[in-house]
Amino acid sequence: MNNVKSIIKNLLVFVILIAVTFLIIFKSYDFKETINIVLTANYKYVILAVLCMISYFVFEGINNKMILSSLGKKIKLISSVKYSIIGFFFSGITPAATGGQPMQIYYMNKDGISVENATLSLMVQLASFQIITIGLGIVGAIVNTELFTDGFIWLFLIGTFIKMIGLSIMIIGLFYSKFSKKLVNIIIKILEKFKYDKLEEKKKQFNNMIDNYNKDAKYIKENKEIIFKSLCIVFLQFIVYYTISYFVYRSFGLNSFSWIKLIMMQALLFVSVSSLPLPGSVGVSEGGFLRIYSIIYGSAVLGSAMILNRVINFYLFMLVAAIVIIIINIINSNRKKSRIDIKN
């Protein structure tokens, strides 16, 4: 029940953020005109953009299936893609995408995958995700230095810094367990001065987590080929994801800028906004798009391009993911009832 209440609370915040974001946007853009321009977009390029988003989930599914197979757990690709969609939805409704992985582990465990194997697979994917998005984001910044005006550079620096801190903590937790435990002890001692409750229990939890990370580190050291493959898959995953912005651009009959220019701009935008503590980066993603893509689109098309881009790379598939999760829960509920009926 606590989980259900938390999900409902996050969904409400998510919906409110969307409403506020688009109320602000449509103060600057005429709603009817903006939507009419969206409807004139070349459907062939729109379909290609949608296929890119589907490919994003498929690549993540391939990655998860590969890692679990190396751990001796064989699963179907469709099941692995299902976990990707679940992670996308719960990451989208929680601040800084913190809810995605726990819910993926929950659903994987319900399907018979151990928590240890699920956690390890997602840990490898997360590390690959951080390395690739940071790397592509930095390249995007190098080739798009003209975009760093009006304070956007600070958004990029803050976003990159948060991602690098997260990656550093992960690396320290994985490969330097003794140092990690010393850090935990220091933090616990500091918190003791503020008289926080259940600190010993939290200390045990963190130390157990570090011990589990140490096991994960052994797997990484012994399976360097798998890690390299994971990095390659995540690289392809984000190339197709960033390509959505290019197909959206072409759908409006524009072709002055190259594919590489568009995906590097999207890489820069993604690393700048994805770590900020807002569900689905709602608000900052839209604002960031309007800011950096103003050099690509004319003022008449810019708002429409932003809406089409965000619908394809986020809102549409949040709706699809919600439907998938509802169907999964109905199927699981019916299976549970069937098992109870058989026992009776």
ABEGO torsion letter per residue (X at the ends): XAAAAAAAAAAAAAAAAAAAAAAAAAAABBAAAAAAAAAABBAAAAAAAAAAAAAAAAAAAAAAAAAAAAAGBBBBAAAAAAAAAAAAAAAAABBGGAAAAAAAAAAAAAAGBBAAAAAAAAAAAAAAAAAAAAAAAAAAAAAAAAABBGGAAAAAAAAAAAAAAAAAAAAAAAABAAAAAAAAAAAAAAAAAAGBBGAAAAAAAAAAAAAAAAAAAAAAAABAAAAAAAAAAAAAAAAAAAAAAAAAAAAAGBAABBAAAAAAAAAAAAAAAAABBBBGGBGAAAAAAAAAAAAABBAAAAAAAAAAAAAAAAAAAAAAAAAAAAAAAAAAAAAAAAAAAAAX
